[in-house]
Amino acid sequence: MKNIDYSKTWKVLDSEYLIKRPWLTARRDHLLLPDGREIPEYYVLEYPDWVNVIAITKDGHFVMERQYRHALGCTCYELPCGVMEEGETPLEAAQRELEEETGYAGGEWKKLIVLSANPGTMTNLTHCFLATGVEKTSEQHLDATEELEVHLLTREEVCHLLRNNEMMQSLMVASLLKYLSLELI
């Protein structure tokens, strides 16, 4: 990545996995800092990389989802998103997630931004893509635990959600704000 300095890397003296599950892997590292200080307990959460998609139909509607999120206990508007599967490129994962969750596909794709949810404690990145000119090509193909509704929103409706804090997922909000800011340039 450009403009990121890796020269002050901390040395891992010891590392212990506290839990290793498909959706939660946590480890405790014992670290040595470049100036000689030690951090005996530093906790890191390991996750696979994620993708999210700003998908816009040929007639200019944003393909959005609403689904219940148990950790917050609320139903939220979100972008189509998901976890990258082993062996997938970020683009392949984004295209798969969009089609599986919404039934929309095609269009022109470009990477918009790469973000970290929390570089202090989390190992993964989120790759956000912009897909313009997408079309409904199939029905949803949801995982057994997924229950979501697809909504087509206008730009004004998406801006309303952002202005009124009606989207909770920070990586999606950041992606949308980046996209909308580029429209103004």
Disulfide bonds with the S-S distance in Angstrom:
none
